[in-house]
């Protein structure tokens, strides 16, 4: 019998008791979440939680392959596929120098990836029915059609989530098409290299090349050069990590260049590496060490398994994991988890000075603490921060819970921030809000008061977690 079919049967066997328990608790008035969640949401999140825990018993390659299958293209979206060619070594050299320059006294080992051709998808809104197929025309013609339906100069450079070892632009078309529709612009969704086959900094190198490709189109590109002031970097979960790491990389290049603008030799041209209009991230993974209290405490509303569960349930071995060079961390070498380009929460507070505006949205989830730390730290450095948190919502709820009122509201806020960063940057102000469950009332919160733990205490927790991880205690995936 097919192993995937057996897996479905086993998952159903694990799901049915969970569903029965939820129904019984609600009937008896014993539910801890009924006053904040409707039954449908509770069932969906609980079933997703079963799936995520079930995944810990599956080989990593099987999980990876199942999340990168192309479901096809239909409905209100334009998708134009493109390959970004390999540039000169300059981008790679700049990245490696930045990694070394930001090591903060440590000399962690890491693999130095080569440059690679990058697959990406231009996404735009298409005013057709939900079942309309894409026309059979060239990719270039699709891009021209896509651009005819844009109403804004907004360009979103998007990095998908998936713990750095799952997912792909093909599995994120629903999300990127919503961003395109909501902003009136276009989205470039990037297939960055996945771990564990391609650990840090392969994904960051791909992200950097993609950003340079927007600023200065490589041979064969469909687009014209896009000013940095029209670009917003965005992503969710691990893609949020990659977005903030790319921002910190550009900031580091600017620090290193002093009073001049840094340049990179890119397909025969010297390209100025200016800062984007902003960064807009959804439940960003800011701390690869998983050291903050909410990682264990916020399981009531989230589907992500806490580190204690992941540690107790390692992935079964297969051809890609464990890696040939032994390590505990899927994404990077164990000694690199506290590097600022791996865990943006590890960056020194002053290194965020000069950053463009940042939008952060999250739920009451495992990543809550690290996201609050980042928002507070950015605001303290004079960065304009737009913070939104939704009560009783799980990780990336806007991406996963399509049609849910809170999810749709969060997507609308995401799009509005992106548009404002590009079209009305002078109107951007630091502001925070907490959106209540069910009624979706927006309450003002002080961004600088989001989290009380000191930066030194956060750093100590991260270093302690890194030391523990080197001994085999580090969770092997988010």
C-alpha positions in Angstrom: 0.0 0.0 0.0 1.2 3.5 -0.8 3.1 5.1 2.1 1.4 8.5 1.5 -2.0 6.8 1.8 -1.0 5.1 5.0 0.2 8.5 6.3 -3.3 10.0 5.5 -5.0 7.1 7.4 -2.7 7.6 10.4 -3.3 11.3 10.4 -7.1 10.8 10.3 -6.7 8.5 13.2 -5.0 11.2 15.2 -7.3 14.0 14.0 -10.7 12.4 14.9 -10.0 12.2 18.7 -8.9 15.9 18.6 -12.1 16.9 16.8 -14.3 14.9 19.2 -12.5 16.4 22.2 -13.1 20.0 21.0 -16.8 19.3 20.3 -17.2 17.6 23.7 -15.5 20.5 25.6 -17.6 23.1 23.9 -20.8 21.1 24.6 -19.9 20.9 28.3 -18.7 24.5 28.5 -15.2 23.4 29.3 -13.4 25.0 26.3 -10.5 27.4 27.1 -10.8 29.1 23.7 -14.6 29.2 22.8 -14.9 32.8 24.1 -12.3 33.9 21.6 -12.6 31.6 18.7 -15.5 30.2 16.7 -15.8 26.5 16.2 -14.7 26.4 12.6 -11.4 28.3 13.4 -10.8 26.0 16.4 -11.2 22.9 14.3 -9.0 24.1 11.4 -6.2 25.2 13.7 -6.3 22.0 15.7 -6.2 19.9 12.6 -3.2 21.9 11.3 -1.6 21.3 14.7 -2.1 17.5 14.2 -0.5 17.8 10.8 2.5 19.6 12.0 3.1 17.2 14.8 2.6 14.3 12.4 5.2 15.8 10.1 7.9 15.1 12.7 7.6 11.4 11.9 8.0 12.0 8.2 11.4 12.1 6.3 12.4 15.7 5.6 12.8 15.2 1.9 9.2 13.8 1.7 7.9 16.9 3.4 9.9 19.2 1.2 8.8 17.6 -2.0 5.2 17.6 -1.0 5.2 21.4 -0.4 6.9 22.4 -3.7 4.5 20.7 -6.1 3.0 23.0 -8.6 -0.8 23.0 -8.3 -1.3 24.9 -11.6 -2.4 28.4 -12.3 -5.9 29.6 -12.5 -8.1 32.4 -11.2 -7.6 36.1 -10.6 -3.8 36.2 -11.0 -1.2 36.7 -13.6 1.9 34.5 -13.2 5.0 35.2 -15.4 7.9 32.9 -14.8 11.5 34.1 -15.1 15.0 32.9 -14.5 17.5 35.3 -13.0 21.0 34.4 -14.5 24.2 34.1 -12.5 26.0 37.4 -12.1 29.6 38.2 -11.4 31.1 37.1 -8.1 30.8 40.6 -6.6 27.5 39.9 -4.8 28.8 36.8 -3.3 32.0 38.5 -2.1 30.0 41.4 -0.6 27.9 38.9 1.3 30.8 36.9 2.7 32.6 40.1 3.8 29.4 41.2 5.5 29.0 37.9 7.3 32.6 38.1 8.6 32.2 41.8 9.5 29.1 41.2 11.6 30.4 38.1 13.4 30.5 40.1 16.8 33.7 38.4 18.0 32.7 34.9 17.0 34.1 32.9 14.1 31.4 30.4 13.4 31.8 28.0 10.5 29.5 28.1 7.5 29.4 26.8 3.9 30.2 29.4 1.3 27.7 28.9 -1.4 28.2 29.5 -5.1 26.0 31.7 -7.1 23.1 30.0 -8.8 20.4 30.7 -11.4 17.2 31.7 -9.6 13.7 30.9 -10.5 11.1 33.5 -9.7 7.5 34.4 -10.5 6.1 37.8 -11.3 2.6 37.9 -9.8 -0.2 40.4 -10.6 -3.9 40.7 -10.2 -6.1 39.6 -13.1 -9.7 40.6 -13.2 -11.2 37.2 -14.1 -13.3 34.5 -12.4 -11.9 32.0 -9.9 -11.7 29.2 -12.4 -10.3 31.1 -15.4 -7.2 29.4 -16.8 -4.1 31.4 -17.8 -3.9 32.1 -21.5 -1.5 30.1 -23.6 0.9 32.9 -24.4 4.6 33.5 -23.7 5.9 34.4 -20.3 6.9 37.8 -21.6 3.4 38.4 -22.9 2.0 37.4 -19.5 4.2 40.0 -17.9 3.0 42.7 -20.3 -0.6 41.7 -19.5 0.2 41.7 -15.8 1.6 45.3 -16.0 -1.4 46.5 -17.8 -3.6 45.7 -14.8 -1.3 47.3 -12.2 -2.5 50.6 -10.7 0.6 51.4 -8.6 4.4 51.6 -8.8 4.6 49.2 -5.8 6.9 46.3 -6.3 7.0 43.6 -3.6 10.0 41.3 -3.4 8.5 38.3 -1.6 10.1 35.4 0.3 7.8 32.5 1.3 7.8 30.9 4.7 8.4 27.2 5.5 11.1 27.0 8.1 13.7 27.3 5.3 13.2 23.7 4.3 9.7 23.8 2.9 7.5 25.6 0.3 8.0 27.5 -2.9 6.6 30.3 -4.9 4.2 27.9 -6.5 2.6 27.1 -3.2 2.3 30.8 -2.3 0.5 32.1 -5.3 -2.7 32.7 -3.4 -0.8 34.9 -1.0 1.2 36.8 -3.5 -1.8 37.4 -5.7 -3.6 38.9 -2.7 -0.7 41.2 -2.1 -0.7 42.2 -5.8 -4.4 43.0 -5.7 -4.3 44.8 -2.4 -1.4 47.0 -3.3 -2.3 47.5 -7.0 1.3 46.6 -7.8 3.4 43.6 -8.8 5.1 40.9 -6.7 8.3 39.0 -7.5 8.2 35.8 -5.6 11.6 34.1 -5.3 12.5 30.4 -5.2 15.5 30.7 -2.8 17.5 27.6 -2.1 16.2 25.4 0.7 17.9 23.8 3.6 19.3 21.4 4.7 20.8 20.8 1.3 21.7 24.5 1.0 22.2 26.0 4.5 22.9 29.6 5.4 23.8 31.8 3.6 22.6 30.3 0.3 19.0 31.7 0.7 20.4 35.1 1.6 22.7 35.1 -1.4 19.7 34.3 -3.6 17.6 37.0 -2.0 20.4 39.6 -2.5 20.7 38.7 -6.2 16.9 39.0 -6.6 17.0 42.5 -5.0 19.9 43.5 -7.3 17.9 42.1 -10.2 15.1 44.5 -9.5 17.4 47.5 -9.2 19.3 46.5 -12.4 17.6 44.0 -14.7 19.8 41.1 -15.9 19.9 39.9 -19.4 16.5 38.3 -20.4 14.5 40.2 -17.8 11.0 41.4 -18.6 11.1 44.5 -16.3 12.8 47.8 -16.5 15.0 49.1 -13.7 13.0 49.6 -10.5 14.0 52.4 -8.1 14.6 51.2 -4.6 12.0 53.7 -3.4 9.3 51.6 -5.2 10.4 48.3 -3.6 9.1 46.8 -0.4 10.7 43.5 0.8 8.1 41.2 2.3 7.8 37.6 3.6 6.2 35.4 6.2 7.8 33.3 8.9 11.1 32.1 7.6 10.5 34.5 4.7 10.2 37.2 7.2 13.6 36.2 8.6 15.0 36.4 5.2 13.5 39.8 4.6 15.0 41.2 7.7 18.3 39.6 7.1 18.4 41.1 3.6 17.6 44.5 5.1 20.4 44.1 7.7 22.8 43.1 4.9 22.0 46.2 2.9 22.4 48.3 6.1 25.8 46.6 6.7 26.9 47.4 3.1 26.0 51.0 3.7 27.9 51.1 7.0 30.9 49.6 5.3 30.8 52.2 2.5 30.9 55.1 4.9 29.7 58.4 3.3 29.3 56.8 -0.2 26.6 54.6 -1.6 27.8 51.0 -1.9 27.9 49.5 -5.4 28.0 45.9 -6.7 29.3 44.8 -10.1 26.2 43.1 -11.6 26.0 41.9 -15.1 28.6 44.4 -16.3 27.1 47.4 -14.5 28.0 49.1 -11.2 24.7 49.0 -9.3 24.0 51.3 -6.4 22.6 49.3 -3.4 20.1 51.7 -2.0 17.7 50.9 0.8 14.2 49.8 -0.2 11.1 51.8 0.7 10.4 49.5 3.5 10.0 45.9 4.8 6.7 44.3 5.6 6.7 41.0 7.4 4.1 38.5 8.7 5.0 36.6 11.8 8.7 36.8 11.1 11.1 34.2 12.6 13.6 36.5 14.3 15.3 34.1 16.6 16.7 30.8 15.3 17.7 29.8 18.8 14.1 29.5 19.9 15.1 30.9 23.3 12.1 33.2 24.2 9.4 32.2 26.7 6.5 32.4 24.2 8.1 29.5 22.3 6.8 27.2 25.1 4.1 29.3 26.7 2.0 30.3 23.6 0.6 26.9 22.6 -3.0 27.6 23.4 -3.8 29.3 20.1 -1.0 28.2 17.9 -0.5 25.1 15.7 3.3 25.2 15.7 4.8 22.5 18.0 7.0 24.0 20.8 10.7 23.3 20.9 10.2 20.7 23.6 8.1 18.6 21.3 10.4 19.0 18.3 13.4 18.0 20.4 11.7 14.9 21.6 10.6 14.0 18.0 13.6 14.3 15.6 13.0 13.8 11.9 13.7 10.2 10.8 16.9 10.0 8.7 16.8 10.2 5.0 19.0 11.3 2.1 19.1 15.0 3.1 18.9 14.8 6.9 21.0 14.5 9.0 23.4 16.4 7.0 26.8 15.0 5.9 28.5 17.5 8.0 26.9 16.8 11.4 24.8 19.6 12.9 21.6 20.0 15.0 20.2 22.9 13.1 18.5 22.4 9.7 19.1 26.0 8.5 22.7 26.7 9.6 25.7 25.5 11.4 25.1 25.4 15.1 27.7 28.0 15.9 26.0 30.5 13.5 22.5 30.7 15.2 23.4 34.0 17.0 24.8 35.7 13.9 22.7 38.8 13.0 22.1 37.6 9.4 20.8 34.2 10.8 18.8 35.6 13.7 18.0 39.2 13.1 17.1 39.6 16.8 20.9 39.1 17.5 21.8 42.3 15.6 23.0 45.1 17.8 20.3 47.7 18.4 22.4 50.5 16.8 22.8 48.5 13.6 19.1 49.1 12.8 19.6 52.9 12.7 18.8 54.3 9.3 16.4 51.5 8.4 13.4 52.3 6.3 9.9 51.7 7.8 9.0 48.2 9.0 5.6 46.6 9.3 5.2 43.6 11.6 2.0 41.6 12.1 1.6 38.5 14.3 -0.9 36.5 16.4 -0.8 35.1 19.9 1.7 32.6 18.8 5.1 31.0 19.6 7.0 33.8 17.8 5.2 36.6 19.7 8.1 37.5 22.0 10.8 37.7 19.4 8.6 39.8 17.1 7.8 42.2 20.0 11.5 42.5 20.8 12.3 43.4 17.2 9.5 45.9 16.9 10.5 47.6 20.2 14.2 47.6 19.3 13.6 49.1 15.9 11.3 51.9 17.3 13.9 52.7 19.9 16.5 53.3 17.1 14.2 55.8 15.4 12.8 53.4 12.8 9.2 53.9 11.9 7.4 50.7 13.0 3.8 49.7 12.2 2.9 46.9 14.6 -0.2 44.8 14.6 -1.1 41.8 16.8 -4.3 39.8 16.6 -5.7 38.2 19.7 -6.1 34.4 19.8 -4.7 34.0 16.3 -2.0 31.4 15.3 1.1 31.7 13.3 0.7 33.2 9.8 -3.1 33.1 10.2 -3.6 35.6 7.3 -1.8 33.2 5.0 -3.5 30.0 6.2 -7.0 31.0 7.2 -8.3 32.2 3.9 -11.6 34.1 4.3 -11.4 34.4 8.1 -12.3 38.0 9.1 -9.2 38.4 11.2 -7.1 37.0 8.4 -8.6 39.2 5.7 -8.2 42.2 8.0 -4.5 41.4 8.6 -3.9 41.0 4.8 -5.6 44.4 4.2 -3.3 46.0 6.9 -0.3 44.4 5.3 -1.2 45.8 1.9 -2.0 49.2 3.2 1.4 49.4 4.9 3.2 48.4 1.7 1.3 51.0 -0.3 2.0 53.7 2.2 5.7 52.9 2.4 5.9 53.6 -1.4 3.2 56.1 -2.2 3.0 58.2 1.0 6.3 57.7 3.0 5.9 61.1 4.6 2.7 59.8 6.3 4.3 56.8 8.0 4.3 57.0 11.7 5.3 54.5 14.4 2.1 53.0 15.8 0.9 49.8 17.4 -2.4 48.1 17.7 -3.9 45.0 19.3 -6.9 43.6 17.5 -9.3 41.8 19.8 -10.8 38.4 19.0 -14.2 38.1 17.4 -15.2 41.8 17.6 -11.9 42.8 15.8 -11.7 46.0 17.8 -8.4 47.8 17.3 -6.7 49.0 20.5 -3.7 51.3 20.5 -0.5 49.9 22.1 2.9 51.6 22.7 5.4 50.0 20.4 8.3 50.9 22.7 6.5 49.2 25.6 5.8 45.9 23.8 8.4 43.9 25.7 10.1 44.4 29.1 13.1 42.1 28.8 16.4 44.1 28.4 18.5 43.6 25.3 21.3 42.2 27.4 19.0 39.6 28.9 17.7 38.7 25.4 21.3 38.3 24.2 22.2 36.1 27.2 19.2 33.8 26.5 20.2 33.5 22.9 23.8 32.6 23.7 22.7 30.1 26.3 20.4 28.5 23.8 23.2 28.3 21.2 25.5 26.6 23.7 22.8 24.1 24.5 22.1 23.5 20.8 25.7 22.7 20.2 25.3 19.8 22.7 22.3 18.5 20.8 19.5 20.3 22.4 18.5 22.6 19.6 15.1 22.1 17.9 15.6 20.8 14.4 12.9 22.9 12.7 10.3 25.6 13.6 
